[in-house]
Amino acid sequence: MVRTVKVALGTFACNGIETHLDADVAAGVRAALSDFIDRLEAGRSPVGVPGALWDAEPAEPAVALDLPLDERTWHLLAHEALRQGTTIDQLASHSVLVYLAELDRLTPPNSATA
């Protein structure tokens, strides 16, 4: 059985992927999820999904992707989503923003990206 995650992204996140990764959105989401899973496996606590997102009315996403996940990734995301009291889909979407923020933090001012 193939498990999937629905990753909904706004224009801001899509532009960030294109700017920082010079990649299509799906490839950027995969990179963000891979980084998130690496952090979980290393025992580093990820930035939590903001509580305001739990109660907010969902905005119309610029892009919504259904991405297949291997069993290991699915179980790690499911465990972390349960720990944070959110859904796997929200956690996956949030991981993209966290990844982009980290890339932005590591990019020196006035430097070329990707």
Protein Blocks (a to p, Z undefined) as FASTA:
>chain_A
ZZdddddddfklmmmmmmmnopafklmmmmmmmmmmmmmmnopacddddfklmmpccddd
fbdcdddddfklmmmmmmmmmmnopafklmmmmmmmmmmmmmmmmpcghiaeZZ
